[in-house]
Amino acid sequence: MSLAVASADRDRTDLAHMARALELAARGLYTTDPNPRVGCVLVRGDETLGEGWHERAGEAHAEVAALKGVRGDVRGATAYVSLEPCSHTGRTPPCADALIAAGIGRVVCASVDPNPRVAGAGIGRLKAAGIPVSVGMLENEARALNPGFFSRFERGRPYVRLKLAMSLDGRTAPAGGESAWISSEASRADVQRWRARSSAVLTGAGTVRTDDPRLDVRWAYGPWVRQPLRAVLDATLGCPPDAKLFAREGAWVFTSEEAPPAAAARLAGHSPPVAVERVPAIGGRLDLGAVLERLAGLEVNELLVECGPRLAAAFLEQQLVDEWIIYVAPKLLGADAAPLTALTELEGHGAGFAFDIMSVARMDTDVRLVLEPRRAALDSRRAAADSSHAAPGEQGAERCSREL
């Protein structure tokens, strides 16, 4: 067999095993937060010796889980890992050390870990122990599985998904302003899955006062359901203290620096306590950049924004939306009903708000669209913002490269 043929065969083998590692990693889609979703496959020759994935923060990482599932030794085996093995002691010992101690002969990882506590140190430790390491196999797929984890370390903010539901005529609520479901039960069940994978769900004070949402996960996907943080933007602290999103632990309120101290004290004394975070305001509105920076500090990887037209417009205007999920219901609400967004003065900027449709799915009677900002349009908007000295809240919208 020629060297070229042997190399091609190994590439195909590596590809298949890394694809399996990513498949295993996806099993932690709803549970690993704030840690990344990682899978590992241990192979020697044609035999798969062990498999594992990270299931929950504080529990065994993928490499250790795979090693635990092996009967006998793994000396000389190849470890396929969907993210660089860690090199630091956190809630668990370093995975790089576990692979070295087990006698692993080669490591293939999809991507370098963006966490500065690792960031190549795990690979360096493995190489120092004489273990060959290959990096980059299915890297785009590995990043796509963990968009928020990469975003938090590379951009200093979460990966932001904006979720809205609308009628065929692009309206989101009846003209009278009353709370009413637009989307189908199937669409609302699908939203539960987006919430379940998110680190936090965010809304505005107007939505709280009108709809009184819970913003929690009510989908029992396993024996243990991780609840995301629930956040509300309330510049004046005017949300009622008996709002449903305050009924369980994990509620945060972002407010202005001028908000009444007495109202903040009441929320802090609420049972359970509600965390109040003051952030700067720009033009009378809370600085969304500061909010996202604080959420990143709280280890929020993926943020799901469920809100009204004004807050949706603010996220779009400041180029902070990485993915837009829209549920379209086959009904009409009329011209007087609430719009999808409150974007104004789009003349001459229409190309700057272009999107690519990444997927279309049927949700019973509804249709779900998943969109991403069109790259050329995003670059154009960013160049325009740079030339006009963009405000702090308009910074840092560099999108992760992804393949879907």
Phi and psi in degrees as a GROMACS rama.xvg file:
@    title "Ramachandran Plot"
@    xaxis  label "Phi"
@    yaxis  label "Psi"
@TYPE xy
-72.7537  161.421  SER-2
-62.5868  -36.6588  LEU-3
-64.5666  -42.9878  ALA-4
-66.5615  -43.0774  VAL-5
-61.9548  -40.66  ALA-6
-65.457  -41.2329  SER-7
-64.6192  -40.2523  ALA-8
-62.8449  -41.6725  ASP-9
-66.8927  -37.8064  ARG-10
-61.0636  -43.1929  ASP-11
-65.0701  -39.4922  ARG-12
-65.2366  -45.1916  THR-13
-60.3087  -42.1234  ASP-14
-62.0772  -43.6312  LEU-15
-65.1107  -43.1595  ALA-16
-71.9007  -34.5363  HIS-17
-69.3601  -36.3879  MET-18
-60.6957  -38.0455  ALA-19
-67.1906  -39.9388  ARG-20
-61.3352  -39.8981  ALA-21
-68.7701  -36.1701  LEU-22
-61.8098  -41.3821  GLU-23
-66.8975  -41.6201  LEU-24
-58.2399  -37.2007  ALA-25
-64.277  -17.1545  ALA-26
-66.7381  -20.1689  ARG-27
-95.9538  18.274  GLY-28
-52.0386  -39.3175  LEU-29
-101.65  -7.36869  TYR-30
-119.751  -18.2743  THR-31
-81.8304  -19.0441  THR-32
-48.6889  136.388  ASP-33
-86.7759  4.13953  PRO-34
-76.571  161.185  ASN-35
-75.7869  161.412  PRO-36
-86.2146  119.915  ARG-37
-135.9  139.419  VAL-38
-125.753  158.084  GLY-39
-144.385  138.735  CYS-40
-128.473  131.92  VAL-41
-107.714  123.59  LEU-42
-133.277  137.391  VAL-43
-132.962  117.348  ARG-44
64.9893  -126.453  GLY-45
-98.0394  6.97093  ASP-46
-107.872  129.404  GLU-47
-85.1556  115.928  THR-48
-86.4759  -33.2443  LEU-49
-165.777  155.024  GLY-50
-137.382  151.977  GLU-51
-164.848  162.059  GLY-52
-147.725  155.793  TRP-53
-77.965  124.66  HIS-54
-100.243  -35.0715  GLU-55
-159.329  140.397  ARG-56
-56.9224  134.314  ALA-57
93.9711  -13.6093  GLY-58
-104.082  179.128  GLU-59
-55.1469  135.907  ALA-60
-73.242  169.549  HIS-61
-58.0908  -43.0089  ALA-62
-63.8222  -43.5903  GLU-63
-67.6156  -39.7174  VAL-64
-61.8605  -39.8065  ALA-65
-67.0396  -42.0027  ALA-66
-63.0301  -37.4236  LEU-67
-66.2701  -25.2678  LYS-68
-86.4066  2.31433  GLY-69
-92.2939  135.195  VAL-70
-99.3409  119.74  ARG-71
95.2698  -166.032  GLY-72
-98.5884  164.13  ASP-73
-119.276  19.2154  VAL-74
-57.469  129.472  ARG-75
84.538  -4.48118  GLY-76
-75.4334  163.399  ALA-77
-101.258  133.316  THR-78
-104.008  121.664  ALA-79
-102.116  116.504  TYR-80
-127.873  135.154  VAL-81
-79.2504  -3.5519  SER-82
-151.215  148.271  LEU-83
-47.5761  130.659  GLU-84
-58.8217  136.746  PRO-85
-71.2552  156.065  CYS-86
-123.32  5.7525  SER-87
-119.953  161.515  HIS-88
-97.5251  114.42  THR-89
-113.843  -117.696  GLY-90
-75.3033  -19.2213  ARG-91
-133.586  160.344  THR-92
-67.9136  166.99  PRO-93
-63.8507  131.844  PRO-94
-72.2852  -31.8307  CYS-95
-59.108  -40.9259  ALA-96
-64.8104  -37.4902  ASP-97
-64.9039  -40.2307  ALA-98
-67.5845  -39.7713  LEU-99
-63.7514  -46.5367  ILE-100
-63.5339  -30.8544  ALA-101
-78.9844  -10.5739  ALA-102
84.0132  23.8413  GLY-103
-57.6811  137.276  ILE-104
-94.7779  -19.9243  GLY-105
-158.637  147.922  ARG-106
-128.926  132.549  VAL-107
-119.278  119.034  VAL-108
-124.198  146.573  CYS-109
-71.8643  -37.4623  ALA-110
-151.917  153.778  SER-111
-71.2521  142.839  VAL-112
-73.4059  125.303  ASP-113
-74.3911  -12.5861  PRO-114
-62.6674  121.809  ASN-115
-59.9236  -18.3277  PRO-116
-72.7172  -15.4936  ARG-117
-116.232  -80.847  VAL-118
41.4091  52.4222  ALA-119
99.7554  -15.2652  GLY-120
-67.9507  -34.6614  ALA-121
-65.6591  -43.5752  GLY-122
-62.9596  -42.3036  ILE-123
-61.1382  -40.0824  GLY-124
-66.0783  -40.4338  ARG-125
-64.8145  -43.9502  LEU-126
-65.0771  -36.6682  LYS-127
-64.1605  -25.7715  ALA-128
-87.5817  4.69278  ALA-129
86.6605  15.931  GLY-130
-98.8456  120.604  ILE-131
-65.0957  140.032  PRO-132
-130.186  130.772  VAL-133
-112.319  138.265  SER-134
-129.021  138.777  VAL-135
116.753  -5.72179  GLY-136
-67.699  117.003  MET-137
57.7486  39.9713  LEU-138
-63.2952  -42.3253  GLU-139
-60.4498  -39.657  ASN-140
-66.9653  -37.3343  GLU-141
-65.5444  -40.4253  ALA-142
-66.4622  -40.2715  ARG-143
-63.1943  -28.8853  ALA-144
-75.4262  -24.1895  LEU-145
-128.992  53.9771  ASN-146
-62.5035  -35.9464  PRO-147
-72.8626  -37.1733  GLY-148
-63.0585  -44.6298  PHE-149
-67.8879  -40.6556  PHE-150
-62.1766  -42.1321  SER-151
-61.0019  -39.8842  ARG-152
-89.1772  -29.2883  PHE-153
-89.7016  -30.5206  GLU-154
-116.934  -8.03392  ARG-155
72.7606  21.0571  GLY-156
-151.78  160.989  ARG-157
-69.4115  165.458  PRO-158
-79.7574  124.653  TYR-159
-105.427  123.835  VAL-160
-109.925  129.898  ARG-161
-103.005  124.161  LEU-162
-115.574  124.514  LYS-163
-138.295  157.546  LEU-164
-124.351  141.771  ALA-165
-144.953  163.393  MET-166
-85.3318  177.994  SER-167
-62.6349  -28.1279  LEU-168
-95.3257  21.6156  ASP-169
71.5113  31.153  GLY-170
-112.892  151.552  ARG-171
-117.445  -13.4641  THR-172
-157.707  149.149  ALA-173
-58.8964  155.814  PRO-174
-59.7108  -29.9041  ALA-175
-71.7472  -12.1483  GLY-176
86.4538  -1.8083  GLY-177
-72.3553  154.092  GLU-178
-75.0318  129.981  SER-179
-154.919  141.287  ALA-180
-71.6287  134.619  TRP-181
-101.442  -44.1088  ILE-182
-83.8342  166.319  SER-183
-79.7361  169.276  SER-184
-61.161  -36.0128  GLU-185
-64.7642  -39.4823  ALA-186
-65.7482  -42.5887  SER-187
-66.3533  -34.2209  ARG-188
-66.8218  -36.7906  ALA-189
-65.5172  -37.0149  ASP-190
-59.6626  -34.7714  VAL-191
-59.2081  -34.6222  GLN-192
-70.4627  -38.241  ARG-193
-66.7576  -39.1772  TRP-194
-63.473  -41.7353  ARG-195
-62.5346  -32.3732  ALA-196
-86.97  -8.0485  ARG-197
-87.1521  149.302  SER-198
-77.7868  -31.9174  SER-199
-151.736  153.222  ALA-200
-120.777  131.2  VAL-201
-123.663  142.991  LEU-202
-143.393  -179.477  THR-203
-106.898  165.035  GLY-204
-62.2721  -34.6536  ALA-205
-62.5048  -40.6612  GLY-206
-65.3813  -38.3839  THR-207
-62.8618  -44.5849  VAL-208
-69.4832  -33.412  ARG-209
-85.4936  -47.6084  THR-210
-104.114  -19.2869  ASP-211
47.6256  58.0693  ASP-212
-75.9337  156.573  PRO-213
-88.881  -33.0098  ARG-214
58.7885  24.1979  LEU-215
-106.218  177.331  ASP-216
-98.6074  121.805  VAL-217
-117.365  24.4375  ARG-218
-107.974  116.544  TRP-219
-84.2017  84.1134  ALA-220
-83.6633  -5.55366  TYR-221
-174.04  -175.217  GLY-222
-66.6808  -18.2754  PRO-223
-135.501  127.414  TRP-224
-111.26  118.298  VAL-225
-79.9748  126.026  ARG-226
-93.5663  129.325  GLN-227
-72.296  160.186  PRO-228
-62.6573  150.338  LEU-229
-119.146  121.917  ARG-230
-123.994  145.28  ALA-231
-133.381  139.414  VAL-232
-93.2272  114.824  LEU-233
-140.803  90.8162  ASP-234
-62.4751  -28.487  ALA-235
-110.775  2.65439  THR-236
56.3875  46.2762  LEU-237
-97.0109  -0.46728  GLY-238
-67.3909  139.785  CYS-239
-64.8475  137.569  PRO-240
-64.9035  -17.8862  PRO-241
-92.7845  16.3312  ASP-242
-59.9293  144.333  ALA-243
-61.0315  -32.0831  LYS-244
-71.1206  -11.8696  LEU-245
-92.3261  1.5031  PHE-246
-75.5319  -19.0197  ALA-247
-131.284  165.103  ARG-248
-61.8913  153.83  GLU-249
102.721  16.3158  GLY-250
-96.9137  136.971  ALA-251
-127.803  140.672  TRP-252
-120.314  124.31  VAL-253
-98.6918  125.384  PHE-254
-134.996  174.328  THR-255
-80.9775  164.328  SER-256
-69.8104  -15.2099  GLU-257
-99.2062  1.45219  GLU-258
-61.087  147.241  ALA-259
-59.0897  125.283  PRO-260
-58.6447  -34.3121  PRO-261
-64.2618  -39.445  ALA-262
-67.1469  -38.6853  ALA-263
-64.2051  -39.721  ALA-264
-64.5488  -37.9704  ALA-265
-63.4038  -41.0026  ARG-266
-68.2412  -39.3581  LEU-267
-63.2621  -30.9062  ALA-268
-90.2794  2.82219  GLY-269
-65.4191  152.673  HIS-270
-115.513  110.218  SER-271
-74.1536  160.82  PRO-272
-61.702  144.884  PRO-273
-108.867  125.267  VAL-274
-74.5723  133.728  ALA-275
-116.267  124.73  VAL-276
-121.754  121.828  GLU-277
-90.9915  132.567  ARG-278
-130.788  158.559  VAL-279
-64.9337  159.666  PRO-280
-115.427  145.901  ALA-281
-125.79  118.382  ILE-282
61.3105  33.8302  GLY-283
83.2936  -0.493699  GLY-284
-120.043  146.411  ARG-285
-59.1598  140.413  LEU-286
-72.5028  105.732  ASP-287
-64.2397  -32.588  LEU-288
-61.3343  -40.6188  GLY-289
-68.3245  -36.9844  ALA-290
-62.9233  -46.3572  VAL-291
-66.5519  -36.2531  LEU-292
-63.3432  -41.3411  GLU-293
-67.2673  -39.4269  ARG-294
-63.4596  -37.5912  LEU-295
-62.2885  -37.3059  ALA-296
-64.919  -23.0007  GLY-297
-90.046  12.2859  LEU-298
65.6078  34.446  GLU-299
-82.5081  118.137  VAL-300
-89.2634  -57.6499  ASN-301
-115.382  126.928  GLU-302
-112.93  126.44  LEU-303
-103.423  119.938  LEU-304
-102.072  117.23  VAL-305
-119.126  108.884  GLU-306
-152.657  -176.444  CYS-307
-91.229  -178.659  GLY-308
-64.3682  -33.1228  PRO-309
-71.8698  -45.7148  ARG-310
-68.4126  -36.9766  LEU-311
-59.5244  -43.0431  ALA-312
-62.8441  -39.4439  ALA-313
-62.9781  -43.5991  ALA-314
-63.9953  -40.5318  PHE-315
-68.6784  -44.7062  LEU-316
-60.1198  -36.0277  GLU-317
-91.8452  11.9513  GLN-318
59.0023  39.6691  GLN-319
-106.035  2.69674  LEU-320
-96.0459  120.326  VAL-321
-91.7029  -29.2939  ASP-322
-150.467  135.764  GLU-323
-120.764  119.61  TRP-324
-105.769  121.421  ILE-325
-125.467  125.775  ILE-326
-98.8104  123.698  TYR-327
-107.812  118.856  VAL-328
-98.4925  140.536  ALA-329
-79.7779  67.5433  PRO-330
-150.179  164.321  LYS-331
-117.124  138.968  LEU-332
-114.161  -13.7927  LEU-333
95.5693  160.54  GLY-334
-66.5893  -22.928  ALA-335
-85.1616  -8.13116  ASP-336
-73.7669  164.997  ALA-337
-65.3245  137.85  ALA-338
-77.9316  169.49  PRO-339
-64.7979  -45.816  LEU-340
-138.454  163.839  THR-341
-101.485  29.5961  ALA-342
-63.8187  136.347  LEU-343
-131.639  168.339  THR-344
52.9821  53.494  GLU-345
-90.1582  -5.40679  LEU-346
-58.9797  128.855  GLU-347
83.2789  -7.70372  GLY-348
-121.569  8.43107  HIS-349
-55.8898  -40.8231  GLY-350
-66.5929  -21.5777  ALA-351
-77.5418  -9.45755  GLY-352
-121.016  42.8131  PHE-353
-90.6359  149.795  ALA-354
-134.576  152.564  PHE-355
-101.051  134.431  ASP-356
-81.9254  114.034  ILE-357
-87.9251  -30.4772  MET-358
-159.487  153.462  SER-359
-132.315  129.37  VAL-360
-137.851  145.545  ALA-361
-85.7649  130.2  ARG-362
-120.691  78.5432  MET-363
57.9264  -113.506  ASP-364
-83.2659  -12.4462  THR-365
-97.4974  171.412  ASP-366
-125.909  134.805  VAL-367
-106.759  126.542  ARG-368
-107.443  136.814  LEU-369
-118.34  119.931  VAL-370
-121.984  156.5  LEU-371
-130.31  148.219  GLU-372
-57.1646  133.197  PRO-373
-64.3937  130.899  ARG-374
-58.0697  -47.3573  ARG-375
-62.4224  -39.1256  ALA-376
-67.9252  -38.5978  ALA-377
-64.8153  -42.3877  LEU-378
-63.7834  -38.1686  ASP-379
-64.5078  -44.3175  SER-380
-64.3264  -39.342  ARG-381
-66.68  -40.3783  ARG-382
-63.458  -40.353  ALA-383
-65.5458  -40.0697  ALA-384
-66.1569  -39.6662  ALA-385
-64.4444  -39.0028  ASP-386
-71.4015  -21.3261  SER-387
-105.765  17.6589  SER-388
57.5512  70.4758  HIS-389
-57.7764  149.833  ALA-390
-69.8302  160.666  ALA-391
-54.938  -35.8975  PRO-392
-70.2094  -7.69728  GLY-393
-102.754  11.309  GLU-394
-92.6847  161.102  GLN-395
70.451  45.5486  GLY-396
-103.839  25.8064  ALA-397
-63.6357  121.568  GLU-398
-86.6531  140.6  ARG-399
-63.3954  139.231  CYS-400
-72.5272  129.873  SER-401
-139.455  156.728  ARG-402
-125.517  128.91  GLU-403
